[in-house]
Amino acid sequence: MKSTVTSESSYTIPGVHVTDRTLTVPLDWTAPADDRTLSVFVRELVAPTKRSEDLPLLVFLQGGPGGKGPRPTGAEGWVGEALKRFRVVLLDQRGTGRSTAVRAGALQRLGSPEAQAEYLTHFRADSIVRDAEHVRNTVYGGRRWCSLGQSYGGFITLTYLSFAPEGLAACYVTGGLAGLHDSAEQVYERTQARVVAKNAQYRERYPADVERIARIADRIAVGDVHLPGGDLLSVERFQSLGMAFGMGPGFERVHWIVDEAFDDVAPDELTDTFLAEVEAATSFATNPLYAVLHESIYAEGGAFVPWAAAEVRATDGAFGPDERPLLFTGEMIYPWMFDQISALRPFRDAAHALAARRDWPALYDMEVLAANDVPLEAAVYFDDMFVDADLSLDTADHVRNARAWVTNEFEHDGLRAGNVFTTLLDRLDARGGPLPAR
């Protein structure tokens, strides 16, 4: 596909010179006769004093699915570290941010749930990799770049290494080495056990919350508690606050929501503060694609089990809404969410049609990965609630030139929380550094 940059602008924020670009790409890279297109938005960052230098490139592969690229406010955190040696490229992955975002109204105008589901099949890692390759070739003259994949960005990295390794000089992955041989059902069987363990740790840290959480659940179960936006609050939705347990401050985030559930003014009613915070934490209003695509990122041909997280949850009665102590759930998407959550309700029929599909293309090439020449350094979080550490280590064993640094110092948000990125840089430098860019 020829050059398709449709807009470009530059500006400087404190410590960072920014260039924004928009490109046009096909909706379906595998069907040249299909004239449907999307916009892909790319933000380039460079230290202002190095803006004219020929720096190596680092493309950031965002977590998700459905996550847009970071919106920088300065040369801070891992971005600040990266700017010391790289020109940083932030993609709004297709369907997110400024890259023809998937929105309810536009999706429904496509027609039947099956037509909507067909459209959504083009928003997985295979399409994201082809978009990235188009950006690399169109904007950067085909130079190899390094990649940094956070969480789902690690899944995308493995797809990238499978189908376009010639574009990569080195790969850094934080909390995102996906299992190469495991179905969504097998993944959730492992991560559900980790969720149980996180609940036990939460109760140990905040023992007084056990009674308060039961009291909250009992009040919600009456059936007349509405969130500020109008949604009827269910116990299941309240339980989904546990998704925060996978992050470093997750226990505290949930505790402080629970802590203000009741007050002395109306001791039998849930406070407006509590309801507003529950709604904000569980609405998916800013990232519905995360819920819609969440299980399809594991789909490999006919092995796909629809609503795998719900199937696994049903095997353990301890997660029932009537159980006490009440267990919070983790990074799982359940079909009831598309009925109960207003931001997801317009996607319900498409989500069910997507779950019924079986014609999924492969996301990984095992033979190519086994012969991989691109150096890969991955941070594997021993206690990760989202991405099972054992599966990540198994993947590292099956990908040539992959090395894993296992740590229990961080949770899934280690890239933001500490020195994870600099550690990976140092580890890869110690074994020779990236491949030549040209």
Salt bridges, closest charged atoms under 4 A:
GLU8 OE1 - ARG21 NE 3.32
ASP20 OD1 - ARG43 NE 2.80
ASP34 OD2 - ARG36 NH2 2.66
GLU44 OE1 - ARG21 NH1 3.08
GLU44 OE2 - ARG87 NH1 3.05
ASP54 OD1 - ARG143 NH1 3.33
ASP54 OD2 - ARG438 NH2 3.89
GLU81 OE2 - LYS84 NZ 3.06
ASP92 OD1 - ARG71 NH1 2.64
GLU118 OE1 - ARG36 NH1 3.16
GLU118 OE2 - HIS122 NE2 2.74
ASP131 OD2 - ARG94 NE 2.66
GLU133 OE2 - ARG136 NE 2.69
ASP209 OD2 - HIS255 ND1 2.74
ASP218 OD1 - ARG324 NH2 2.66
ASP224 OD1 - ARG219 NH1 2.77
ASP231 OD2 - ARG237 NH1 2.89
ASP231 OD1 - ARG345 NH2 3.28
GLU252 OE2 - ARG205 NH1 2.81
GLU269 OE1 - ARG219 NH2 2.99
GLU331 OE2 - HIS294 NE2 3.64
ASP339 OD1 - ARG348 NH1 3.13
ASP349 OD1 - ARG348 NE 3.66
ASP359 OD2 - ARG357 NH2 2.90
ASP373 OD1 - ARG400 NH1 2.54
GLU377 OE1 - ARG427 NE 2.80
GLU377 OE2 - ARG431 NE 2.77
ASP384 OD2 - HIS412 ND1 2.86
ASP388 OD2 - ARG190 NH1 3.11
ASP388 OD1 - ARG194 NE 2.97
ASP390 OD2 - ARG190 NH1 3.94
ASP394 OD1 - HIS398 ND1 3.74
GLU411 OE2 - LYS198 NZ 2.94
ASP429 OD2 - ARG85 NH2 3.00
